[in-house]
Amino acid sequence: MYGDSVNDDQLMAEAAQGDERAFQLLVSRWEQAVFGFLYHMVGSSEDAEDLTQETFLRVHGHASKYRPEDKFQSWLFRIAGNLARSYLRRRKLLRWFRFDTDQHDQPDPALLPDEALARKQVRDMVRAALEELPFRQRQAVVLQRYQGLSYREIANLMATTPAAVESLLQRAADRLRRRLAGKVATT
Amino acid sequence: MKHVQNKIRAWLDGELPDAEAATVRQHCEICPQCRRTWQEMAAVWDTLALAAAPRLPRPIWPELEAKLVRREPAWHRVALATGGVATAAAGLLLGLWLGTQNGNGQISGWPSLVEQGALFVEGTDLTLDQLYLAAGAEEGEVQP
């Protein structure tokens, strides 16, 4: 049986040998983080859940190709990011062809208590603002703000430099500030 | 002042070494323009923090596990299919062979293993003896 002391690289090595329990532990360790990342990237919890499963299916399928020199978290989020990008392209195309409306989670506001409604409004506002960002800016913001990755880690994951990540974040913040102007309170 | 403005982002993101972070913070306290930039940036980041992702509604493992089973390697599926076809073909051949035996119910030509009832039919608990008896032969007919 595996404990918390077993690191991700060891679990990946065991999973590559066909150890299902090792893979299950990896999934339970990372599923929420991957789901959170995908939720902010695609803006829908249902789609994020499907993509989270697809991410781990890819991880399982490519376990033998994983090299421990690459931090597991970076590798994992790279796969999730690629899936999000493909999904968003497909969605854009589908909307164009079928004139689809937004597929976001939209519970009936009348059913929500005041506090929950206010929270939902903020979440919708942020989601809409994030959606307007170009993919790489959004990816950088989500990884930095919601996943707590450093510039260096994001740069590694996005195959760029820390300075470029800082620049992406700066441009993203400028856009977000304009988009959220009047809706965010400065201290 | 411009060089400090350029560092406010990294400072807010916790990317500056302690000494440099202290310098930027001290400057923002005395410079109204940089303080405003800092406050605007911080407000955007604070708003993002209010929109954390929801929790996964349920662990994904049960569904994932089922998908993994369905996604067995192709060679697995080919091997299983080949095994199934081979078993069916063997059953067919056995049936045909039994059907060509002489009409008085006597059986001849069984290999010795079969005669001893030691050969099990793949995928069942039956020996060929038992299978043959089930097909209508009298007990003892398969014995020498």
Boltz contact constraints between the chains, C-beta under 6 A:
constraints:
  - contact:
      token1: [A, 24]
      token2: [B, 61]
      max_distance: 6.0
  - contact:
      token1: [A, 27]
      token2: [B, 61]
      max_distance: 6.0
  - contact:
      token1: [A, 31]
      token2: [B, 60]
      max_distance: 6.0
  - contact:
      token1: [A, 32]
      token2: [B, 56]
      max_distance: 6.0
  - contact:
      token1: [A, 35]
      token2: [B, 56]
      max_distance: 6.0
  - contact:
      token1: [A, 36]
      token2: [B, 53]
      max_distance: 6.0
  - contact:
      token1: [A, 39]
      token2: [B, 53]
      max_distance: 6.0
  - contact:
      token1: [A, 45]
      token2: [B, 54]
      max_distance: 6.0
  - contact:
      token1: [A, 52]
      token2: [B, 60]
      max_distance: 6.0
  - contact:
      token1: [A, 53]
      token2: [B, 60]
      max_distance: 6.0
  - contact:
      token1: [A, 53]
      token2: [B, 64]
      max_distance: 6.0
  - contact:
      token1: [A, 56]
      token2: [B, 64]
      max_distance: 6.0
  - contact:
      token1: [A, 122]
      token2: [B, 50]
      max_distance: 6.0
  - contact:
      token1: [A, 122]
      token2: [B, 51]
      max_distance: 6.0
  - contact:
      token1: [A, 123]
      token2: [B, 51]
      max_distance: 6.0
  - contact:
      token1: [A, 126]
      token2: [B, 48]
      max_distance: 6.0
  - contact:
      token1: [A, 126]
      token2: [B, 51]
      max_distance: 6.0
  - contact:
      token1: [A, 145]
      token2: [B, 48]
      max_distance: 6.0
  - contact:
      token1: [A, 151]
      token2: [B, 15]
      max_distance: 6.0
  - contact:
      token1: [A, 170]
      token2: [B, 9]
      max_distance: 6.0
  - contact:
      token1: [A, 173]
      token2: [B, 41]
      max_distance: 6.0
  - contact:
      token1: [A, 173]
      token2: [B, 44]
      max_distance: 6.0
  - contact:
      token1: [A, 176]
      token2: [B, 44]
      max_distance: 6.0
  - contact:
      token1: [A, 177]
      token2: [B, 40]
      max_distance: 6.0
  - contact:
      token1: [A, 177]
      token2: [B, 44]
      max_distance: 6.0
  - contact:
      token1: [A, 180]
      token2: [B, 47]
      max_distance: 6.0
  - contact:
      token1: [A, 184]
      token2: [B, 43]
      max_distance: 6.0
  - contact:
      token1: [A, 184]
      token2: [B, 47]
      max_distance: 6.0
  - contact:
      token1: [A, 186]
      token2: [B, 39]
      max_distance: 6.0
  - contact:
      token1: [A, 186]
      token2: [B, 40]
      max_distance: 6.0
  - contact:
      token1: [A, 186]
      token2: [B, 43]
      max_distance: 6.0
  - contact:
      token1: [A, 187]
      token2: [B, 39]
      max_distance: 6.0
